[in-house]
Amino acid sequence: MSNNDNEWKRKIILFLTAQTISLFGSSLVQYAIIWHITLTTTSGVMMTISTVCGFLPQIVISLFAGVWIDRYNRKKMIMLADGMIASVTLIMAVLFLTGYQSIWLLFILLLIRSAGTGIQIPAYNAVIPQIVPKDKLMKVNGVNSSISSLMMFLSPAASGAILSITTIEATFFIDVITAVIGISIMLTIAVPSHANMTSRHKSNLLDIKQGFVYLKDHTLLKRLLLFLFVIMILISPAAFLTPLMVSRSFGGEVWRLTASEMTFSAGAIAGGIVIATWGGFRNRMHTTILACAFYGLLMVGLGVAPEFVMYLLFNFLIGITMPCFNAPITVLLQEKVESSMHGRIFSLVQVSNSCALPLGMVLFGPLGDIVRVESILIFAGIMVVACALYALFSKRFIAE
């Protein structure tokens, strides 16, 4: 093994380790906040406000974040976002310990954490191709997907266990500690500067406009972003309405809802391993389109499942398709987009996803009180398959 092989592997192992530790602490706090608001208010309005606080700042900040990520040192941007989130979380922990425990303080915390995430995630995706050779991007993104899914799998149980034996303030401090560890590891990683860094004296709005112009001039990227937006809207019932379906059709026991969440996360872990090992087809879009078609068929499966065990099986298989859908797109963007534009393009993807899922819930959520969720899943699943077939046979989304 050459020194170059050893060097990039050392860097990516340290990078993924740092981000995994930080992500785990953040996930613990995210679940702790949601459960604390749920248990102390039992209010649908409060839960709606908390959801808005979790999405809206990401949409607003991501456009500017893309410019900053392309303009400044990306490693430092990740550390800055992580440090900002940890600092505000520490302040919130102190306020709660001193008796200031208003729910509105948690909304402020959610707003700031969401803004930090809007910076951290695009920067994270932009740093990986600076460290990893192009022919290893699929493997690394697959491993990264499995790690993220594992955190999703473990975080709810870990957060619940912590809250059952201690207070929410303790969870806040855990997040601060994991952030400090993650930032400390990041300090040891040398990340090369990306080429053609934008002049720091340019207007933010001008750089944002350049990002849209770049997207407009690259037809494949424009179509891909539209494809993602439509698919995210269509899969929103599977993401948000399945707990409602489970409670209505199979029973409202907590263990059923827990099993539903855990089977999806377990499937996503397996899917990350599959795509990391297999690597997908040579054409990235073929892998994404195939995963998209399977996702649609499995949504139909969720809608027609006669027994809860069958539902869990389909849910597990849907989890497998997610990394096989997402990882090739991420790699395609990392490969095809110029390094100097990675931040802005990944930020536009972040904005698209952050808008699509809530929009999907606006469309399908109220419908769930009029018709059976199963019918919504079947309809949306068929539409997902139709979109996959269109993308395949139209040739407009195929990138060599």
DOVEXRO-836453 format. One record per residue (C-alpha): x, y, z. Coordinates in steps of 0.02 Angstrom, whole numbers, padded with zeros to 5 digits, always signed. Each point is the difference from the previous one (the first is absolute). Example, Ala and Ser with C-alpha at 12.3 -4.5 7.8 and 13.67 -1.06 7.14 Angstrom:
BEGIN
+00615-00225+00390/+00069+00172-00033/
***
This chain:
BEGIN
+00000+00000+00000/+00071+00168-00051/+00024+00148+00116/-00134+00095-00098/-00125-00141+00033/+00043+00002+00184/-00014+00189+00009/-00174+00022-00075/-00067-00149+00097/+00068+00072+00162/-00080+00168-00038/-00171-00069-00045/-00003-00116+00151/+00039+00146+00114/-00126+00111-00091/-00142-00127+00009/+00043-00038+00182/-00007+00184+00047/-00165+00028-00089/-00077-00161+00068/+00040+00048+00180/-00071+00175-00029/-00153-00069-00091/-00039-00120+00141/+00000+00139+00129/-00108+00109-00112/-00124-00142-00030/-00017-00030+00187/-00044+00183+00028/-00119+00006-00148/-00102-00146+00066/+00010+00065+00178/-00071+00170-00052/-00142-00075-00102/-00048-00121+00138/+00012+00134+00133/-00116+00115-00099/-00119-00146-00033/-00009-00057+00180/-00011+00172+00081/-00126+00079-00120/-00094-00144-00087/-00043+00135-00126/-00010-00025-00188/+00028+00187-00025/+00162-00008+00100/+00059-00150-00101/-00040+00094-00161/+00101+00150+00060/+00146-00113+00045/-00007-00080-00174/+00003+00171-00083/+00147+00051+00111/+00091-00156-00058/-00024+00031-00187/-00017+00187-00034/+00175+00060+00052/+00082-00134-00108/-00094+00065-00151/+00048+00181+00035/+00182-00027+00050/+00044-00131-00131/+00005+00124-00145/+00127+00109+00089/+00089-00152+00075/+00040-00064-00175/+00090+00162-00039/+00098-00004+00164/+00047-00183-00026/+00070+00040-00174/+00083+00159+00061/+00083-00054+00162/+00089-00151+00073/-00129-00139+00004/+00076-00092+00147/-00008+00159+00102/-00181+00027-00053/-00047-00172+00068/+00091+00035+00163/-00078+00173+00014/-00176-00068-00026/+00031-00141+00124/+00074+00122+00127/-00145+00122-00021/-00128-00137+00032/+00097-00064+00151/+00019+00175+00074/-00186+00039-00011/-00041-00172+00070/+00118+00033+00147/-00084+00168+00034/-00170-00087-00006/+00060-00132+00124/+00056+00136+00122/-00166+00093-00019/-00099-00159+00034/+00107-00039+00153/-00032+00174+00069/-00188-00020-00018/-00036+00081-00168/-00091-00145-00085/-00119+00083-00120/-00052-00101-00153/+00038+00153-00106/+00183-00016+00046/-00003-00173-00079/-00075+00075-00158/+00144+00124-00007/+00122-00144+00023/-00084-00096-00142/+00013+00153-00113/+00187+00022+00031/+00037-00186-00012/-00095-00007-00165/+00101+00147-00068/+00162-00087+00051/-00057-00159-00087/-00035+00101-00157/+00185+00046-00002/+00074-00164+00062/-00082-00125-00118/+00046+00085-00167/+00176+00033+00066/+00013-00182+00053/-00046-00062-00175/+00119+00126-00079/+00150-00052+00106/-00010-00187-00039/+00056+00015-00184/+00146+00109+00059/+00063-00147+00103/-00057-00155-00094/+00058-00057-00175/-00141+00004-00129/-00003-00188-00023/-00029-00025+00187/-00142+00126+00021/-00141-00127-00015/+00077-00115+00130/+00031+00143+00122/-00175+00074-00024/-00075-00172+00026/+00096-00023+00162/-00050+00176+00052/-00183-00042-00035/+00010-00155+00109/+00078+00098+00142/-00135+00134-00011/-00135-00133-00001/+00079-00086+00150/-00008+00165+00095/-00185+00014-00048/-00024-00177+00064/+00089+00026+00167/-00044+00181+00042/-00184-00020+00046/+00035-00144+00119/+00153+00085+00074/-00090+00166+00022/-00150-00086+00080/+00113-00096+00118/+00093+00159+00051/-00162+00098+00028/-00071-00142+00105/+00143+00010+00126/+00048+00183-00007/-00057+00171-00063/+00001+00085-00170/+00144+00109+00060/+00112-00153+00009/-00038-00036-00183/+00050+00179-00043/+00169-00025+00085/+00027-00164-00093/-00022+00094-00164/+00127+00131+00055/+00126-00136+00045/-00022-00094-00165/+00019+00164-00097/+00163+00039+00090/+00066-00175-00040/-00053+00015-00182/+00079+00173-00022/+00160-00060+00085/+00015-00144-00123/-00036+00117-00147/+00146+00109+00053/+00119-00146-00037/-00059-00021-00181/+00085+00095-00140/-00128+00039-00135/+00070+00076-00161/-00073+00165-00058/-00127-00019-00140/+00048+00073-00167/-00058+00170-00061/-00064+00061+00167/-00120+00145-00027/+00065+00172+00041/-00050+00048+00176/-00039+00176-00057/-00143-00051-00115/-00182+00028+00046/-00088-00149+00081/-00151+00030-00111/+00111+00001-00156/+00076-00167+00050/-00174-00072+00033/-00052+00058-00173/+00154-00085-00074/-00057-00162+00082/-00170+00012-00085/+00083+00046-00166/+00115-00151+00016/-00152-00110+00031/-00092+00077-00148/+00148-00029-00116/+00015-00184+00048/-00158-00084-00062/+00032-00167+00084/+00021+00081+00171/-00158+00103-00024/-00102-00153-00048/+00076-00101+00141/-00048+00132+00130/-00179+00004-00069/-00006-00191+00003/+00057-00002+00182/-00128+00133+00047/-00145-00097-00076/+00056-00167+00075/+00021+00077+00174/-00179+00066-00008/-00065-00170-00054/+00092-00099+00134/-00054+00117+00141/-00151-00111+00045/+00118-00146+00030/+00110+00113+00106/-00134+00083+00106/-00169-00088-00013/+00052-00180+00035/-00010+00020+00191/-00180+00056-00024/-00035-00150-00110/+00080-00120+00123/-00103+00066+00145/-00162-00005-00100/+00021-00166-00090/+00112-00107+00111/-00018+00075+00175/+00061+00150+00097/+00122-00089+00114/+00164+00090+00022/+00100-00155-00046/-00078-00001-00173/+00051+00179-00034/+00174-00037+00067/+00015-00155-00108/-00051+00102-00153/+00137+00128+00031/+00131-00131+00041/-00032-00111-00151/+00019+00148-00119/+00163+00054+00084/+00065-00180+00000/-00039-00011-00186/+00090+00164-00032/+00154-00067+00090/-00005-00156-00110/-00028+00107-00155/+00154+00104+00038/+00103-00159+00015/-00074-00065-00164/+00042+00156-00100/+00173+00015+00079/+00039-00182-00044/-00084-00007-00170/+00040+00177-00057/-00153+00009-00113/-00004+00001-00189/+00134+00093-00095/-00133+00127-00046/-00048+00082+00165/-00176+00046-00056/-00042-00180-00045/+00027-00048+00182/-00105+00145+00064/-00142-00034-00124/-00004-00186+00044/-00005+00041+00187/-00137+00128-00034/-00107-00129-00092/+00022-00126+00141/-00045+00134+00128/-00163+00035-00092/-00044-00184-00011/+00036-00023+00185/-00110+00151+00042/-00140-00094-00088/+00051-00151+00105/-00022+00102+00159/-00174+00048-00057/-00057-00178-00036/+00090-00091+00142/-00132-00110+00085/+00099-00032+00159/+00118+00105+00106/+00144-00122-00030/-00017+00027-00188/-00005+00188+00028/+00163-00010+00099/+00081-00103-00138/-00047+00129-00133/+00057+00139+00117/+00170-00084+00022/+00019-00019-00189/-00046+00184-00026/+00141+00042+00121/+00121-00097-00111/-00050+00100-00154/+00033+00171+00079/+00193-00003-00001/-00007-00080-00173/-00103+00150-00056/+00094+00138+00091/+00184-00053-00008/+00014-00007-00191/-00077+00175-00013/+00122+00068+00128/+00146-00081-00092/-00065+00062-00168/-00003+00179+00065/+00172-00020+00080/+00070-00063-00166/-00090+00110-00127/-00008+00167+00091/+00155+00109+00005/+00082+00002+00170/-00021+00189+00014/-00190-00022-00017/-00026-00150+00116/-00060+00106+00145/-00133+00092-00099/-00066-00154-00091/-00010-00106+00157/-00086+00145+00087/-00129+00008-00140/-00030-00187+00025/-00022+00035+00185/-00125+00139-00035/-00095-00112-00122/-00015-00142+00125/-00045+00117+00143/-00142+00072-00105/-00061-00161-00080/-00035-00104+00155/-00105+00133+00090/-00090+00037-00164/-00038-00184-00017/-00075+00000+00174/-00106+00152-00042/-00068-00096-00150/-00018-00174+00075/-00019+00034+00186/-00178+00070-00003/-00046-00133-00129/+00044-00131+00132/-00153+00055+00100/-00115-00024-00150/+00062-00161-00081/+00097-00150+00065/+00188+00025+00014/+00020-00166-00092/-00085+00076-00153/+00116+00150+00005/+00153-00114+00009/-00061-00104-00148/-00034+00155-00107/+00164+00086+00047/+00097-00163-00026/-00070-00021-00175/+00048+00180-00039/+00177-00031+00062/+00016-00151-00115/-00068+00105-00144/+00131+00135+00034/+00138-00132+00003/-00058-00074-00167/-00009+00174-00077/+00176+00040+00059/+00063-00165-00071/-00082+00003-00171/+00006+00186-00035/+00192-00006+00008/-00003+00178+00067/+00069-00049+00169/+00132-00124-00056/+00178+00058+00034/+00148-00096-00065/
***
